[in-house]
Amino acid sequence: MTIEAHIQTLEKKHGALEAELHSAMLHPATGDTTISQIKREKLKIKDEIERLRKNTRH
């Protein structure tokens, strides 16, 4: 898998997590812990995407 393909895969996962977070926030029964976990996972993926992009620019 090329780095660009890996970045695209991560972007899709990030988008899916965004949709999951949006859905979770619409349901009052969703706990703060679940929302925090989704946010942490999104941030982790975002950081990985940025790291890969930075490394491919050199």
C-alpha positions in Angstrom: 0.0 0.0 0.0 1.3 3.4 -0.9 1.5 6.2 1.6 -1.2 8.1 -0.4 -3.5 5.0 -0.2 -2.8 4.7 3.5 -3.7 8.4 4.0 -6.9 7.9 2.1 -7.8 4.9 4.2 -7.2 6.9 7.4 -9.3 9.8 6.0 -12.2 7.5 5.4 -11.8 6.1 9.0 -11.7 9.7 10.3 -14.9 10.5 8.4 -16.6 7.4 9.7 -15.7 8.4 13.2 -17.0 11.9 12.6 -20.4 10.4 11.6 -20.3 8.1 14.6 -19.5 11.1 16.9 -22.4 13.1 15.4 -24.8 10.2 15.9 -23.6 9.6 19.5 -24.0 13.3 20.4 -27.6 13.2 19.1 -28.5 10.4 21.5 -28.7 11.6 25.2 -28.1 8.0 26.4 -24.6 8.0 25.0 -22.1 8.4 27.8 -19.4 11.0 28.0 -16.8 8.2 28.1 -18.0 6.9 24.7 -17.9 10.4 23.2 -14.4 11.0 24.6 -13.2 7.7 23.2 -14.4 8.6 19.7 -12.8 12.0 19.9 -9.5 10.5 21.0 -9.6 8.0 18.2 -10.3 10.8 15.7 -7.4 12.9 17.0 -5.1 9.9 16.8 -6.0 9.3 13.2 -5.7 13.0 12.4 -2.3 13.1 13.9 -1.2 10.1 11.9 -2.5 11.6 8.7 -0.6 14.8 9.4 2.6 12.9 10.2 2.4 10.9 7.0 1.8 14.0 5.0 4.7 15.8 6.6 7.0 12.9 5.9 6.0 12.6 2.3 6.8 16.3 1.6 10.5 15.8 2.3 
